């Protein structure tokens, strides 16, 4: 399989979904999105516009902390 066959255009859609999920505080969706982008990176899929590994770091950063998710039972600011 050559590089052209592994090139897709999904980064912009993933970024929009990630931004919407973060705004809605939908951490389950963010985790699923992270897993999906991780699979793309593992299979050496390339986006036409954005480096997939950079996209993965971006998606991970959306889910990393909101000082930290008191709403879903995880660590909260009170724990700091």
mmJSON file of the N, C-alpha and C atoms, coordinates in Angstrom:
{"data_MODEL":{"atom_site":{
"group_PDB":["ATOM","ATOM","ATOM","ATOM","ATOM","ATOM","ATOM","ATOM","ATOM","ATOM","ATOM","ATOM","ATOM","ATOM","ATOM","ATOM","ATOM","ATOM","ATOM","ATOM","ATOM","ATOM","ATOM","ATOM","ATOM","ATOM","ATOM","ATOM","ATOM","ATOM","ATOM","ATOM","ATOM","ATOM","ATOM","ATOM","ATOM","ATOM","ATOM","ATOM","ATOM","ATOM","ATOM","ATOM","ATOM","ATOM","ATOM","ATOM","ATOM","ATOM","ATOM","ATOM","ATOM","ATOM","ATOM","ATOM","ATOM","ATOM","ATOM","ATOM","ATOM","ATOM","ATOM","ATOM","ATOM","ATOM","ATOM","ATOM","ATOM","ATOM","ATOM","ATOM","ATOM","ATOM","ATOM","ATOM","ATOM","ATOM","ATOM","ATOM","ATOM","ATOM","ATOM","ATOM","ATOM","ATOM","ATOM","ATOM","ATOM","ATOM","ATOM","ATOM","ATOM","ATOM","ATOM","ATOM","ATOM","ATOM","ATOM","ATOM","ATOM","ATOM","ATOM","ATOM","ATOM","ATOM","ATOM","ATOM","ATOM","ATOM","ATOM","ATOM","ATOM","ATOM","ATOM","ATOM","ATOM","ATOM","ATOM","ATOM","ATOM","ATOM","ATOM","ATOM","ATOM","ATOM","ATOM","ATOM","ATOM","ATOM","ATOM","ATOM","ATOM","ATOM","ATOM","ATOM","ATOM","ATOM","ATOM","ATOM","ATOM","ATOM","ATOM","ATOM","ATOM","ATOM","ATOM","ATOM","ATOM","ATOM","ATOM","ATOM","ATOM","ATOM","ATOM","ATOM","ATOM","ATOM","ATOM","ATOM","ATOM","ATOM","ATOM","ATOM","ATOM","ATOM","ATOM","ATOM","ATOM","ATOM","ATOM","ATOM","ATOM","ATOM","ATOM","ATOM","ATOM","ATOM","ATOM","ATOM","ATOM","ATOM","ATOM","ATOM","ATOM","ATOM","ATOM","ATOM","ATOM","ATOM","ATOM","ATOM","ATOM","ATOM","ATOM","ATOM","ATOM","ATOM","ATOM","ATOM","ATOM","ATOM","ATOM","ATOM","ATOM","ATOM","ATOM","ATOM","ATOM","ATOM","ATOM","ATOM","ATOM","ATOM","ATOM","ATOM","ATOM","ATOM","ATOM","ATOM","ATOM","ATOM","ATOM","ATOM","ATOM","ATOM","ATOM","ATOM","ATOM","ATOM","ATOM","ATOM","ATOM","ATOM","ATOM","ATOM","ATOM","ATOM","ATOM","ATOM"],
"id":[1,2,3,4,5,6,7,8,9,10,11,12,13,14,15,16,17,18,19,20,21,22,23,24,25,26,27,28,29,30,31,32,33,34,35,36,37,38,39,40,41,42,43,44,45,46,47,48,49,50,51,52,53,54,55,56,57,58,59,60,61,62,63,64,65,66,67,68,69,70,71,72,73,74,75,76,77,78,79,80,81,82,83,84,85,86,87,88,89,90,91,92,93,94,95,96,97,98,99,100,101,102,103,104,105,106,107,108,109,110,111,112,113,114,115,116,117,118,119,120,121,122,123,124,125,126,127,128,129,130,131,132,133,134,135,136,137,138,139,140,141,142,143,144,145,146,147,148,149,150,151,152,153,154,155,156,157,158,159,160,161,162,163,164,165,166,167,168,169,170,171,172,173,174,175,176,177,178,179,180,181,182,183,184,185,186,187,188,189,190,191,192,193,194,195,196,197,198,199,200,201,202,203,204,205,206,207,208,209,210,211,212,213,214,215,216,217,218,219,220,221,222,223,224,225,226,227,228,229,230,231,232,233,234,235,236,237,238,239,240],
"type_symbol":["N","C","C","N","C","C","N","C","C","N","C","C","N","C","C","N","C","C","N","C","C","N","C","C","N","C","C","N","C","C","N","C","C","N","C","C","N","C","C","N","C","C","N","C","C","N","C","C","N","C","C","N","C","C","N","C","C","N","C","C","N","C","C","N","C","C","N","C","C","N","C","C","N","C","C","N","C","C","N","C","C","N","C","C","N","C","C","N","C","C","N","C","C","N","C","C","N","C","C","N","C","C","N","C","C","N","C","C","N","C","C","N","C","C","N","C","C","N","C","C","N","C","C","N","C","C","N","C","C","N","C","C","N","C","C","N","C","C","N","C","C","N","C","C","N","C","C","N","C","C","N","C","C","N","C","C","N","C","C","N","C","C","N","C","C","N","C","C","N","C","C","N","C","C","N","C","C","N","C","C","N","C","C","N","C","C","N","C","C","N","C","C","N","C","C","N","C","C","N","C","C","N","C","C","N","C","C","N","C","C","N","C","C","N","C","C","N","C","C","N","C","C","N","C","C","N","C","C","N","C","C","N","C","C","N","C","C","N","C","C"],
"label_atom_id":["N","CA","C","N","CA","C","N","CA","C","N","CA","C","N","CA","C","N","CA","C","N","CA","C","N","CA","C","N","CA","C","N","CA","C","N","CA","C","N","CA","C","N","CA","C","N","CA","C","N","CA","C","N","CA","C","N","CA","C","N","CA","C","N","CA","C","N","CA","C","N","CA","C","N","CA","C","N","CA","C","N","CA","C","N","CA","C","N","CA","C","N","CA","C","N","CA","C","N","CA","C","N","CA","C","N","CA","C","N","CA","C","N","CA","C","N","CA","C","N","CA","C","N","CA","C","N","CA","C","N","CA","C","N","CA","C","N","CA","C","N","CA","C","N","CA","C","N","CA","C","N","CA","C","N","CA","C","N","CA","C","N","CA","C","N","CA","C","N","CA","C","N","CA","C","N","CA","C","N","CA","C","N","CA","C","N","CA","C","N","CA","C","N","CA","C","N","CA","C","N","CA","C","N","CA","C","N","CA","C","N","CA","C","N","CA","C","N","CA","C","N","CA","C","N","CA","C","N","CA","C","N","CA","C","N","CA","C","N","CA","C","N","CA","C","N","CA","C","N","CA","C","N","CA","C","N","CA","C","N","CA","C","N","CA","C","N","CA","C","N","CA","C","N","CA","C","N","CA","C"],
"label_alt_id":[null,null,null,null,null,null,null,null,null,null,null,null,null,null,null,null,null,null,null,null,null,null,null,null,null,null,null,null,null,null,null,null,null,null,null,null,null,null,null,null,null,null,null,null,null,null,null,null,null,null,null,null,null,null,null,null,null,null,null,null,null,null,null,null,null,null,null,null,null,null,null,null,null,null,null,null,null,null,null,null,null,null,null,null,null,null,null,null,null,null,null,null,null,null,null,null,null,null,null,null,null,null,null,null,null,null,null,null,null,null,null,null,null,null,null,null,null,null,null,null,null,null,null,null,null,null,null,null,null,null,null,null,null,null,null,null,null,null,null,null,null,null,null,null,null,null,null,null,null,null,null,null,null,null,null,null,null,null,null,null,null,null,null,null,null,null,null,null,null,null,null,null,null,null,null,null,null,null,null,null,null,null,null,null,null,null,null,null,null,null,null,null,null,null,null,null,null,null,null,null,null,null,null,null,null,null,null,null,null,null,null,null,null,null,null,null,null,null,null,null,null,null,null,null,null,null,null,null,null,null,null,null,null,null,null,null,null,null,null,null],
"label_comp_id":["UNK","UNK","UNK","UNK","UNK","UNK","UNK","UNK","UNK","UNK","UNK","UNK","UNK","UNK","UNK","UNK","UNK","UNK","UNK","UNK","UNK","UNK","UNK","UNK","UNK","UNK","UNK","UNK","UNK","UNK","UNK","UNK","UNK","UNK","UNK","UNK","UNK","UNK","UNK","UNK","UNK","UNK","UNK","UNK","UNK","UNK","UNK","UNK","UNK","UNK","UNK","UNK","UNK","UNK","UNK","UNK","UNK","UNK","UNK","UNK","UNK","UNK","UNK","UNK","UNK","UNK","UNK","UNK","UNK","UNK","UNK","UNK","UNK","UNK","UNK","UNK","UNK","UNK","UNK","UNK","UNK","UNK","UNK","UNK","UNK","UNK","UNK","UNK","UNK","UNK","UNK","UNK","UNK","UNK","UNK","UNK","UNK","UNK","UNK","UNK","UNK","UNK","UNK","UNK","UNK","UNK","UNK","UNK","UNK","UNK","UNK","UNK","UNK","UNK","UNK","UNK","UNK","UNK","UNK","UNK","UNK","UNK","UNK","UNK","UNK","UNK","UNK","UNK","UNK","UNK","UNK","UNK","UNK","UNK","UNK","UNK","UNK","UNK","UNK","UNK","UNK","UNK","UNK","UNK","UNK","UNK","UNK","UNK","UNK","UNK","UNK","UNK","UNK","UNK","UNK","UNK","UNK","UNK","UNK","UNK","UNK","UNK","UNK","UNK","UNK","UNK","UNK","UNK","UNK","UNK","UNK","UNK","UNK","UNK","UNK","UNK","UNK","UNK","UNK","UNK","UNK","UNK","UNK","UNK","UNK","UNK","UNK","UNK","UNK","UNK","UNK","UNK","UNK","UNK","UNK","UNK","UNK","UNK","UNK","UNK","UNK","UNK","UNK","UNK","UNK","UNK","UNK","UNK","UNK","UNK","UNK","UNK","UNK","UNK","UNK","UNK","UNK","UNK","UNK","UNK","UNK","UNK","UNK","UNK","UNK","UNK","UNK","UNK","UNK","UNK","UNK","UNK","UNK","UNK","UNK","UNK","UNK","UNK","UNK","UNK"],
"label_asym_id":["A","A","A","A","A","A","A","A","A","A","A","A","A","A","A","A","A","A","A","A","A","A","A","A","A","A","A","A","A","A","A","A","A","A","A","A","A","A","A","A","A","A","A","A","A","A","A","A","A","A","A","A","A","A","A","A","A","A","A","A","A","A","A","A","A","A","A","A","A","A","A","A","A","A","A","A","A","A","A","A","A","A","A","A","A","A","A","A","A","A","A","A","A","A","A","A","A","A","A","A","A","A","A","A","A","A","A","A","A","A","A","A","A","A","A","A","A","A","A","A","A","A","A","A","A","A","A","A","A","A","A","A","A","A","A","A","A","A","A","A","A","A","A","A","A","A","A","A","A","A","A","A","A","A","A","A","A","A","A","A","A","A","A","A","A","A","A","A","A","A","A","A","A","A","A","A","A","A","A","A","A","A","A","A","A","A","A","A","A","A","A","A","A","A","A","A","A","A","A","A","A","A","A","A","A","A","A","A","A","A","A","A","A","A","A","A","A","A","A","A","A","A","A","A","A","A","A","A","A","A","A","A","A","A","A","A","A","A","A","A"],
"label_entity_id":["1","1","1","1","1","1","1","1","1","1","1","1","1","1","1","1","1","1","1","1","1","1","1","1","1","1","1","1","1","1","1","1","1","1","1","1","1","1","1","1","1","1","1","1","1","1","1","1","1","1","1","1","1","1","1","1","1","1","1","1","1","1","1","1","1","1","1","1","1","1","1","1","1","1","1","1","1","1","1","1","1","1","1","1","1","1","1","1","1","1","1","1","1","1","1","1","1","1","1","1","1","1","1","1","1","1","1","1","1","1","1","1","1","1","1","1","1","1","1","1","1","1","1","1","1","1","1","1","1","1","1","1","1","1","1","1","1","1","1","1","1","1","1","1","1","1","1","1","1","1","1","1","1","1","1","1","1","1","1","1","1","1","1","1","1","1","1","1","1","1","1","1","1","1","1","1","1","1","1","1","1","1","1","1","1","1","1","1","1","1","1","1","1","1","1","1","1","1","1","1","1","1","1","1","1","1","1","1","1","1","1","1","1","1","1","1","1","1","1","1","1","1","1","1","1","1","1","1","1","1","1","1","1","1","1","1","1","1","1","1"],
"label_seq_id":[1,1,1,2,2,2,3,3,3,4,4,4,5,5,5,6,6,6,7,7,7,8,8,8,9,9,9,10,10,10,11,11,11,12,12,12,13,13,13,14,14,14,15,15,15,16,16,16,17,17,17,18,18,18,19,19,19,20,20,20,21,21,21,22,22,22,23,23,23,24,24,24,25,25,25,26,26,26,27,27,27,28,28,28,29,29,29,30,30,30,31,31,31,32,32,32,33,33,33,34,34,34,35,35,35,36,36,36,37,37,37,38,38,38,39,39,39,40,40,40,41,41,41,42,42,42,43,43,43,44,44,44,45,45,45,46,46,46,47,47,47,48,48,48,49,49,49,50,50,50,51,51,51,52,52,52,53,53,53,54,54,54,55,55,55,56,56,56,57,57,57,58,58,58,59,59,59,60,60,60,61,61,61,62,62,62,63,63,63,64,64,64,65,65,65,66,66,66,67,67,67,68,68,68,69,69,69,70,70,70,71,71,71,72,72,72,73,73,73,74,74,74,75,75,75,76,76,76,77,77,77,78,78,78,79,79,79,80,80,80],
"pdbx_PDB_ins_code":[null,null,null,null,null,null,null,null,null,null,null,null,null,null,null,null,null,null,null,null,null,null,null,null,null,null,null,null,null,null,null,null,null,null,null,null,null,null,null,null,null,null,null,null,null,null,null,null,null,null,null,null,null,null,null,null,null,null,null,null,null,null,null,null,null,null,null,null,null,null,null,null,null,null,null,null,null,null,null,null,null,null,null,null,null,null,null,null,null,null,null,null,null,null,null,null,null,null,null,null,null,null,null,null,null,null,null,null,null,null,null,null,null,null,null,null,null,null,null,null,null,null,null,null,null,null,null,null,null,null,null,null,null,null,null,null,null,null,null,null,null,null,null,null,null,null,null,null,null,null,null,null,null,null,null,null,null,null,null,null,null,null,null,null,null,null,null,null,null,null,null,null,null,null,null,null,null,null,null,null,null,null,null,null,null,null,null,null,null,null,null,null,null,null,null,null,null,null,null,null,null,null,null,null,null,null,null,null,null,null,null,null,null,null,null,null,null,null,null,null,null,null,null,null,null,null,null,null,null,null,null,null,null,null,null,null,null,null,null,null],
"Cartn_x":[0.847,0.0,0.896,0.711,1.555,0.946,1.726,1.278,-0.006,-0.18,-1.386,-2.635,-2.535,-3.67,-3.993,-3.03,-3.234,-3.582,-3.855,-4.151,-5.656,-6.154,-7.576,-7.731,-8.949,-9.221,-10.289,-9.859,-10.814,-10.472,-9.304,-8.844,-9.79,-10.253,-11.15,-12.433,-12.99,-14.207,-13.922,-12.799,-12.428,-12.251,-11.628,-11.444,-12.795,-13.714,-15.05,-15.8,-15.737,-16.396,-15.77,-14.449,-13.753,-14.109,-14.144,-14.506,-15.933,-16.85,-18.242,-18.372,-17.652,-17.7,-17.12,-16.044,-15.447,-16.418,-17.036,-17.989,-19.167,-19.599,-20.717,-20.267,-18.962,-18.383,-18.737,-18.702,-18.998,-17.679,-17.206,-15.898,-15.881,-17.017,-17.084,-16.832,-17.435,-17.216,-15.769,-15.202,-13.802,-12.88,-13.153,-12.331,-12.474,-13.687,-13.905,-13.188,-13.231,-12.543,-11.03,-10.521,-9.098,-8.72,-9.536,-9.257,-9.288,-10.224,-10.332,-9.085,-8.663,-7.484,-6.231,-6.176,-5.05,-4.96,-6.085,-6.084,-5.592,-6.012,-5.53,-4.012,-3.493,-2.048,-1.313,-1.856,-1.211,-1.128,-2.104,-2.131,-1.483,-0.739,0.005,-0.864,-2.098,-2.983,-2.566,-2.553,-2.165,-3.358,-3.477,-4.495,-3.87,-4.67,-4.164,-3.646,-4.129,-3.781,-3.076,-3.318,-2.836,-2.097,-0.993,-0.268,-1.144,-1.373,-2.266,-1.75,-0.445,0.087,-0.171,-0.078,-0.405,-1.899,-2.716,-4.16,-4.477,-3.778,-3.973,-3.631,-2.531,-2.164,-3.23,-3.786,-4.837,-6.077,-6.5,-7.686,-7.438,-6.248,-5.913,-5.978,-5.505,-5.5,-6.914,-7.865,-9.255,-9.822,-9.368,-9.916,-9.077,-7.909,-6.989,-7.482,-7.951,-8.388,-9.351,-10.219,-11.19,-11.189,-10.141,-9.846,-10.896,-10.792,-10.817,-12.209,-13.204,-14.458,-15.233,-15.536,-16.351,-17.704,-18.175,-19.514,-19.651,-18.568,-18.708,-17.972,-17.739,-17.183,-15.678,-15.002,-13.55,-13.047,-11.75,-11.122,-11.714,-11.917,-12.444,-11.47,-11.774,-10.908,-10.826,-11.845,-11.824,-10.73,-10.361,-9.32,-7.916,-7.782,-6.445,-5.804],
"Cartn_y":[-1.172,0.0,1.24,2.135,3.326,4.449,5.525,6.638,7.271,7.339,7.95,7.184,5.876,5.061,5.253,5.706,5.914,7.357,8.185,9.591,9.819,10.468,10.779,12.242,12.734,14.115,14.1,13.922,13.876,14.817,15.412,16.199,17.336,18.076,19.198,18.729,17.622,17.086,16.617,15.971,15.504,16.689,17.748,18.94,19.553,19.641,20.193,19.33,18.021,17.108,17.247,17.29,17.437,18.726,19.823,21.114,21.092,20.501,20.42,19.522,18.41,17.493,18.149,18.909,19.603,20.646,21.389,22.42,21.798,20.619,19.92,19.089,19.075,18.279,16.794,16.326,14.928,14.156,13.752,13.118,11.713,11.047,9.739,9.856,10.865,11.099,11.495,12.323,12.711,11.502,10.594,9.382,8.513,8.382,7.6,8.224,9.536,10.246,10.032,10.079,9.825,8.416,7.433,6.054,5.908,6.595,6.527,7.124,8.295,8.938,8.117,7.508,6.642,5.474,4.886,3.786,4.261,5.452,5.999,6.155,6.669,6.862,5.524,4.538,3.214,2.561,2.845,2.244,3.145,4.142,5.053,5.753,6.03,6.788,8.249,8.921,10.324,11.166,12.331,13.28,14.183,14.65,15.491,16.835,17.291,18.63,18.667,17.692,17.743,16.453,16.573,15.4,14.66,13.382,12.599,12.555,12.477,12.447,13.769,14.867,16.17,16.252,15.707,15.661,14.833,13.722,12.885,13.66,14.388,15.193,16.241,16.842,17.841,17.214,16.068,15.402,14.981,14.473,14.108,15.327,16.459,17.671,18.138,17.889,18.268,17.485,16.254,15.368,15.352,15.992,15.87,16.496,17.693,18.271,19.402,19.5,20.554,20.833,20.79,20.687,19.904,19.166,17.787,17.216,17.406,16.664,16.32,17.307,17.054,16.488,16.851,16.449,14.961,14.264,12.839,11.96,12.491,11.672,11.576,12.2,12.175,13.318,13.448,14.473,15.855,16.639,17.99,19.0,20.278,21.315,21.21,20.68,20.513,19.539,18.624,17.643,18.219,19.398,19.958,20.496],
"Cartn_z":[0.0,0.0,0.0,-0.937,-0.967,-0.139,0.029,0.872,0.364,-0.941,-1.506,-1.064,-0.967,-0.542,0.932,1.726,3.155,3.493,2.494,2.734,2.696,3.752,3.85,4.263,4.285,4.714,5.792,7.037,8.15,9.289,9.271,10.421,10.772,9.786,10.085,10.759,10.292,10.909,12.334,12.54,13.88,14.818,14.34,15.169,15.533,14.577,14.87,15.877,15.709,16.651,18.031,18.089,19.365,20.07,19.323,19.916,20.459,19.699,20.149,21.377,21.39,22.534,23.779,23.607,24.748,25.296,24.406,24.83,25.584,25.124,25.76,26.964,27.22,28.304,28.16,26.919,26.613,26.574,27.753,27.87,27.277,27.248,26.6,25.105,24.493,23.065,22.798,23.658,23.485,23.57,24.493,24.623,23.376,22.875,21.656,20.468,20.382,19.313,19.416,20.645,20.872,20.419,20.751,20.348,18.832,18.178,16.727,16.058,16.517,15.936,16.242,17.42,17.765,16.783,16.426,15.451,14.086,13.683,12.41,12.447,13.559,13.695,13.683,14.37,14.422,13.053,12.198,10.864,9.817,10.31,9.434,8.399,8.779,7.9,7.986,6.87,6.831,6.4,7.011,6.589,5.535,4.61,3.528,4.033,5.201,5.672,7.025,7.885,9.264,9.604,10.316,10.79,11.809,11.6,12.464,13.899,14.087,15.456,16.173,15.456,16.027,16.343,15.454,15.688,16.929,17.105,18.288,19.552,19.541,20.71,21.006,19.966,20.146,20.797,20.272,20.818,22.265,22.558,23.939,24.848,24.361,25.189,25.514,24.629,24.896,26.07,26.236,27.258,28.528,28.529,29.655,30.936,30.904,32.165,31.961,32.837,32.969,34.441,34.984,36.411,37.076,36.505,36.194,36.273,35.965,35.797,37.061,37.862,39.05,38.653,37.488,37.06,36.79,36.487,36.197,37.204,38.398,39.458,39.487,38.531,38.557,39.424,39.495,40.315,40.033,41.058,40.888,41.463,41.303,41.857,43.369,44.01,45.461,45.887,44.997,45.298,45.175,44.567,44.322,45.546],
"occupancy":[1.0,1.0,1.0,1.0,1.0,1.0,1.0,1.0,1.0,1.0,1.0,1.0,1.0,1.0,1.0,1.0,1.0,1.0,1.0,1.0,1.0,1.0,1.0,1.0,1.0,1.0,1.0,1.0,1.0,1.0,1.0,1.0,1.0,1.0,1.0,1.0,1.0,1.0,1.0,1.0,1.0,1.0,1.0,1.0,1.0,1.0,1.0,1.0,1.0,1.0,1.0,1.0,1.0,1.0,1.0,1.0,1.0,1.0,1.0,1.0,1.0,1.0,1.0,1.0,1.0,1.0,1.0,1.0,1.0,1.0,1.0,1.0,1.0,1.0,1.0,1.0,1.0,1.0,1.0,1.0,1.0,1.0,1.0,1.0,1.0,1.0,1.0,1.0,1.0,1.0,1.0,1.0,1.0,1.0,1.0,1.0,1.0,1.0,1.0,1.0,1.0,1.0,1.0,1.0,1.0,1.0,1.0,1.0,1.0,1.0,1.0,1.0,1.0,1.0,1.0,1.0,1.0,1.0,1.0,1.0,1.0,1.0,1.0,1.0,1.0,1.0,1.0,1.0,1.0,1.0,1.0,1.0,1.0,1.0,1.0,1.0,1.0,1.0,1.0,1.0,1.0,1.0,1.0,1.0,1.0,1.0,1.0,1.0,1.0,1.0,1.0,1.0,1.0,1.0,1.0,1.0,1.0,1.0,1.0,1.0,1.0,1.0,1.0,1.0,1.0,1.0,1.0,1.0,1.0,1.0,1.0,1.0,1.0,1.0,1.0,1.0,1.0,1.0,1.0,1.0,1.0,1.0,1.0,1.0,1.0,1.0,1.0,1.0,1.0,1.0,1.0,1.0,1.0,1.0,1.0,1.0,1.0,1.0,1.0,1.0,1.0,1.0,1.0,1.0,1.0,1.0,1.0,1.0,1.0,1.0,1.0,1.0,1.0,1.0,1.0,1.0,1.0,1.0,1.0,1.0,1.0,1.0,1.0,1.0,1.0,1.0,1.0,1.0,1.0,1.0,1.0,1.0,1.0,1.0,1.0,1.0,1.0,1.0,1.0,1.0],
"B_iso_or_equiv":[0.0,0.0,0.0,0.0,0.0,0.0,0.0,0.0,0.0,0.0,0.0,0.0,0.0,0.0,0.0,0.0,0.0,0.0,0.0,0.0,0.0,0.0,0.0,0.0,0.0,0.0,0.0,0.0,0.0,0.0,0.0,0.0,0.0,0.0,0.0,0.0,0.0,0.0,0.0,0.0,0.0,0.0,0.0,0.0,0.0,0.0,0.0,0.0,0.0,0.0,0.0,0.0,0.0,0.0,0.0,0.0,0.0,0.0,0.0,0.0,0.0,0.0,0.0,0.0,0.0,0.0,0.0,0.0,0.0,0.0,0.0,0.0,0.0,0.0,0.0,0.0,0.0,0.0,0.0,0.0,0.0,0.0,0.0,0.0,0.0,0.0,0.0,0.0,0.0,0.0,0.0,0.0,0.0,0.0,0.0,0.0,0.0,0.0,0.0,0.0,0.0,0.0,0.0,0.0,0.0,0.0,0.0,0.0,0.0,0.0,0.0,0.0,0.0,0.0,0.0,0.0,0.0,0.0,0.0,0.0,0.0,0.0,0.0,0.0,0.0,0.0,0.0,0.0,0.0,0.0,0.0,0.0,0.0,0.0,0.0,0.0,0.0,0.0,0.0,0.0,0.0,0.0,0.0,0.0,0.0,0.0,0.0,0.0,0.0,0.0,0.0,0.0,0.0,0.0,0.0,0.0,0.0,0.0,0.0,0.0,0.0,0.0,0.0,0.0,0.0,0.0,0.0,0.0,0.0,0.0,0.0,0.0,0.0,0.0,0.0,0.0,0.0,0.0,0.0,0.0,0.0,0.0,0.0,0.0,0.0,0.0,0.0,0.0,0.0,0.0,0.0,0.0,0.0,0.0,0.0,0.0,0.0,0.0,0.0,0.0,0.0,0.0,0.0,0.0,0.0,0.0,0.0,0.0,0.0,0.0,0.0,0.0,0.0,0.0,0.0,0.0,0.0,0.0,0.0,0.0,0.0,0.0,0.0,0.0,0.0,0.0,0.0,0.0,0.0,0.0,0.0,0.0,0.0,0.0,0.0,0.0,0.0,0.0,0.0,0.0],
"pdbx_formal_charge":[null,null,null,null,null,null,null,null,null,null,null,null,null,null,null,null,null,null,null,null,null,null,null,null,null,null,null,null,null,null,null,null,null,null,null,null,null,null,null,null,null,null,null,null,null,null,null,null,null,null,null,null,null,null,null,null,null,null,null,null,null,null,null,null,null,null,null,null,null,null,null,null,null,null,null,null,null,null,null,null,null,null,null,null,null,null,null,null,null,null,null,null,null,null,null,null,null,null,null,null,null,null,null,null,null,null,null,null,null,null,null,null,null,null,null,null,null,null,null,null,null,null,null,null,null,null,null,null,null,null,null,null,null,null,null,null,null,null,null,null,null,null,null,null,null,null,null,null,null,null,null,null,null,null,null,null,null,null,null,null,null,null,null,null,null,null,null,null,null,null,null,null,null,null,null,null,null,null,null,null,null,null,null,null,null,null,null,null,null,null,null,null,null,null,null,null,null,null,null,null,null,null,null,null,null,null,null,null,null,null,null,null,null,null,null,null,null,null,null,null,null,null,null,null,null,null,null,null,null,null,null,null,null,null,null,null,null,null,null,null],
"auth_seq_id":[1,1,1,2,2,2,3,3,3,4,4,4,5,5,5,6,6,6,7,7,7,8,8,8,9,9,9,10,10,10,11,11,11,12,12,12,13,13,13,14,14,14,15,15,15,16,16,16,17,17,17,18,18,18,19,19,19,20,20,20,21,21,21,22,22,22,23,23,23,24,24,24,25,25,25,26,26,26,27,27,27,28,28,28,29,29,29,30,30,30,31,31,31,32,32,32,33,33,33,34,34,34,35,35,35,36,36,36,37,37,37,38,38,38,39,39,39,40,40,40,41,41,41,42,42,42,43,43,43,44,44,44,45,45,45,46,46,46,47,47,47,48,48,48,49,49,49,50,50,50,51,51,51,52,52,52,53,53,53,54,54,54,55,55,55,56,56,56,57,57,57,58,58,58,59,59,59,60,60,60,61,61,61,62,62,62,63,63,63,64,64,64,65,65,65,66,66,66,67,67,67,68,68,68,69,69,69,70,70,70,71,71,71,72,72,72,73,73,73,74,74,74,75,75,75,76,76,76,77,77,77,78,78,78,79,79,79,80,80,80],
"auth_comp_id":["UNK","UNK","UNK","UNK","UNK","UNK","UNK","UNK","UNK","UNK","UNK","UNK","UNK","UNK","UNK","UNK","UNK","UNK","UNK","UNK","UNK","UNK","UNK","UNK","UNK","UNK","UNK","UNK","UNK","UNK","UNK","UNK","UNK","UNK","UNK","UNK","UNK","UNK","UNK","UNK","UNK","UNK","UNK","UNK","UNK","UNK","UNK","UNK","UNK","UNK","UNK","UNK","UNK","UNK","UNK","UNK","UNK","UNK","UNK","UNK","UNK","UNK","UNK","UNK","UNK","UNK","UNK","UNK","UNK","UNK","UNK","UNK","UNK","UNK","UNK","UNK","UNK","UNK","UNK","UNK","UNK","UNK","UNK","UNK","UNK","UNK","UNK","UNK","UNK","UNK","UNK","UNK","UNK","UNK","UNK","UNK","UNK","UNK","UNK","UNK","UNK","UNK","UNK","UNK","UNK","UNK","UNK","UNK","UNK","UNK","UNK","UNK","UNK","UNK","UNK","UNK","UNK","UNK","UNK","UNK","UNK","UNK","UNK","UNK","UNK","UNK","UNK","UNK","UNK","UNK","UNK","UNK","UNK","UNK","UNK","UNK","UNK","UNK","UNK","UNK","UNK","UNK","UNK","UNK","UNK","UNK","UNK","UNK","UNK","UNK","UNK","UNK","UNK","UNK","UNK","UNK","UNK","UNK","UNK","UNK","UNK","UNK","UNK","UNK","UNK","UNK","UNK","UNK","UNK","UNK","UNK","UNK","UNK","UNK","UNK","UNK","UNK","UNK","UNK","UNK","UNK","UNK","UNK","UNK","UNK","UNK","UNK","UNK","UNK","UNK","UNK","UNK","UNK","UNK","UNK","UNK","UNK","UNK","UNK","UNK","UNK","UNK","UNK","UNK","UNK","UNK","UNK","UNK","UNK","UNK","UNK","UNK","UNK","UNK","UNK","UNK","UNK","UNK","UNK","UNK","UNK","UNK","UNK","UNK","UNK","UNK","UNK","UNK","UNK","UNK","UNK","UNK","UNK","UNK","UNK","UNK","UNK","UNK","UNK","UNK"],
"auth_asym_id":["A","A","A","A","A","A","A","A","A","A","A","A","A","A","A","A","A","A","A","A","A","A","A","A","A","A","A","A","A","A","A","A","A","A","A","A","A","A","A","A","A","A","A","A","A","A","A","A","A","A","A","A","A","A","A","A","A","A","A","A","A","A","A","A","A","A","A","A","A","A","A","A","A","A","A","A","A","A","A","A","A","A","A","A","A","A","A","A","A","A","A","A","A","A","A","A","A","A","A","A","A","A","A","A","A","A","A","A","A","A","A","A","A","A","A","A","A","A","A","A","A","A","A","A","A","A","A","A","A","A","A","A","A","A","A","A","A","A","A","A","A","A","A","A","A","A","A","A","A","A","A","A","A","A","A","A","A","A","A","A","A","A","A","A","A","A","A","A","A","A","A","A","A","A","A","A","A","A","A","A","A","A","A","A","A","A","A","A","A","A","A","A","A","A","A","A","A","A","A","A","A","A","A","A","A","A","A","A","A","A","A","A","A","A","A","A","A","A","A","A","A","A","A","A","A","A","A","A","A","A","A","A","A","A","A","A","A","A","A","A"],
"auth_atom_id":["N","CA","C","N","CA","C","N","CA","C","N","CA","C","N","CA","C","N","CA","C","N","CA","C","N","CA","C","N","CA","C","N","CA","C","N","CA","C","N","CA","C","N","CA","C","N","CA","C","N","CA","C","N","CA","C","N","CA","C","N","CA","C","N","CA","C","N","CA","C","N","CA","C","N","CA","C","N","CA","C","N","CA","C","N","CA","C","N","CA","C","N","CA","C","N","CA","C","N","CA","C","N","CA","C","N","CA","C","N","CA","C","N","CA","C","N","CA","C","N","CA","C","N","CA","C","N","CA","C","N","CA","C","N","CA","C","N","CA","C","N","CA","C","N","CA","C","N","CA","C","N","CA","C","N","CA","C","N","CA","C","N","CA","C","N","CA","C","N","CA","C","N","CA","C","N","CA","C","N","CA","C","N","CA","C","N","CA","C","N","CA","C","N","CA","C","N","CA","C","N","CA","C","N","CA","C","N","CA","C","N","CA","C","N","CA","C","N","CA","C","N","CA","C","N","CA","C","N","CA","C","N","CA","C","N","CA","C","N","CA","C","N","CA","C","N","CA","C","N","CA","C","N","CA","C","N","CA","C","N","CA","C","N","CA","C","N","CA","C","N","CA","C","N","CA","C","N","CA","C"],
"pdbx_PDB_model_num":[1,1,1,1,1,1,1,1,1,1,1,1,1,1,1,1,1,1,1,1,1,1,1,1,1,1,1,1,1,1,1,1,1,1,1,1,1,1,1,1,1,1,1,1,1,1,1,1,1,1,1,1,1,1,1,1,1,1,1,1,1,1,1,1,1,1,1,1,1,1,1,1,1,1,1,1,1,1,1,1,1,1,1,1,1,1,1,1,1,1,1,1,1,1,1,1,1,1,1,1,1,1,1,1,1,1,1,1,1,1,1,1,1,1,1,1,1,1,1,1,1,1,1,1,1,1,1,1,1,1,1,1,1,1,1,1,1,1,1,1,1,1,1,1,1,1,1,1,1,1,1,1,1,1,1,1,1,1,1,1,1,1,1,1,1,1,1,1,1,1,1,1,1,1,1,1,1,1,1,1,1,1,1,1,1,1,1,1,1,1,1,1,1,1,1,1,1,1,1,1,1,1,1,1,1,1,1,1,1,1,1,1,1,1,1,1,1,1,1,1,1,1,1,1,1,1,1,1,1,1,1,1,1,1,1,1,1,1,1,1]
}}}
